Amino acid sequence: MSIRILVTGGTIDKSYDAIQGRLTFTESHLPKMLEQVRCRLPLEIEAVLLLDSLEMGAADRENILERCREAAENRIIVTHGTDTMCETAAVIGQGGLKKTVVLVGAMVPFSFGISDALFNLGTAVAAVQLLKPGVYVTMNGRIFPWSNVRKNTAIGEFQTLDGGECRMRGSETRTEGSAEA
């Protein structure tokens, strides 16, 4: 069973640029992360984007959905920024795929050394192998169906919603789904 990892950016892949004094992207840290944890599963890593999720638009989300749709693998991990992970999960969830798709990110860049990135990635790798087809978000040891998750920015954690809805940033639109973990 091969797993495809779609790299889209987010904090998990950011590095500190000392000259510019800000977080930037150079290349994905995923190969190094997988080597460090000695992951020997058959994996295909595909770089789709290297964007901060706050810079993602509808076309970027549709591109991610299309890459999931076109992937030969039925088990897919999408690395993503945490700020708009729910929005992308909703687009993929509404795409009607018969695949298991797990979105994952980090609150602290892997390159910082004291990051949640390795734990989150490990959880995603385990989850994508065990969950039934559907779209999920996994962060900090928890797994959420795409239709029942939000990022609580006040405490920096992902939580379930009452009523099974995923709120869309900057919109009163709410989407409903039936995926359950």
N, C-alpha and C positions, 0 to 999 in steps of 0.2 A: 504494500500500500504506500504509494508515493504521496507526499504532501507538497503543495505549492505554497511558497511564501511570497506574497506581493508586498513589496516595500513602497510605502507612500510618503515617508518622512515622519514628522512629529518629533517630540522631545527625545524619544528613544534613540534617534540617530543624529542628534545635534552634538556639536563640538564647540568648545570655547575658542574664539579667535582673539588672541591676546592683543593683536595689533589694532583690530577694529573695536575691541572691548565688548563683543556681543556673541551670542550663540549663532552658529551658522551650520550649513551642511557642506561636507566635502565628499564623503562617500558613506555607504551604509556600513554600520558596525555589525550587521547580522552574521556574516561569515565568521568574524572573530568571536562573537558571542556563542555561536553554535560549536565552534572548536573548543572554546574555554570550558563549556559544560559537557564536552565529549559526546555530543549528539551524533549518533551514527545512523539515524533513520534516512531512508531515501528522500531527499528534499530537492526541490527545484526553487531557486531564489530568482525572482524577477523584479527588477527595479522598474517601477511604474512612474513614480514621482519622488522628489525630495522636497516637500513643502511643509511649512508650518500649517497645521490644519485650519488656522484662522484665515489663511490665504486661499484655501480651497473654495472653488465655486461649483455650481451645478455640473458644468462640463467635466470637471475633474472627478466628481462622484460618479457620473455616468461612465467615464473611462474605467474607473475601478470596477464598477458593475460589469462592464463588457469584458474586462480581463478575467473576472471570475467566471463569467458565462463561457468564454472561449477556452479556459483552462481544461486540459485533458484530465486533470486530477479532480476527484470528488471531495477532497479535503483540502481546504485553503485557509491559510492564516494571512491576515492583512495587518501589517504594522501601520499605526496611525497615530496622529496627535490626539491628545485627550480632549481638547476643547470642543471639537466638532465630531467626535467619534460617533455619537448617537445619530447625527444627521446622515453620515455615510452608512451606518448600519441600517438605517431606515430605508435608504435607497436600495441597498442590496436585498434587504428583507422583502421589500415590495417587488423585487425583480422576479420572484417565483422560481428561483433556482432549486433544483433537487440535489443540492450539495450541502456539505457542512462547512460553514464559513465562520471563522472566529477572528474578531478584531481585537488587537492588543496594542498597548502603548506603555509609556512610563511617565511618571511625574518628574523624575530626575534623569538627565541624560546618562546613558551607559558609560560614556567617556569620563564621567566624574568619579567613577569607582565605587561610590556609595549610593548605588541606584537600585530601584525596584525593577529595573529592566530584565535582568536574568530570571528573577522569580516569575515575573509576569509572562515572559516568553516561554518558560518551562511549563507554566500552567496552560498556556495556549496550545503548546505542542501536545500535552496530555489530553486536553479537552477536545481538540479536533479529531483525535483518534477514537474517543469514547462517545461523543454526542451524536444523536440522530440528526439527519439533515435539517438544516435551519441556519439562522444567522444569530450569532452570539457576540457579546462583549465580555472579555475577561480582564479583570484588573485586581491586583492584590489578593489573589487566592479565591476570588469570587467569580462566578459565571452567571451572566444575565442573558435572557432572551432579548433580542433587539427591541422588542416592543415594550419592555418593562425595565428600562434603565435610564438613568440620568446622571450627569456629573454634578455633584453638590460642590459648587465652587467655594462656598463658605468654609468647608472643612477639607476640600481637596480629595474627596472620595466618590466612588461610584456607588449608587444606591438604587433600589427598586422604586417604582412608582406605585401609587395607589391607582387602581383602575387599568393597569396594563398599557399605558400610553408612553410614547417617547416624544418629549417636547422638542420642537424644532427651534433652534436659536434664532431670535429676532422675528419670530412669527407666532401667531396664535394658532397656526395649523397644527393639528395633532394627527398622528397616524396610529392605526390600530393593527395589531398582528396577532397571530395565534401560536407563534413558536413558544415552546416551553422547555425549560431545562430539566 
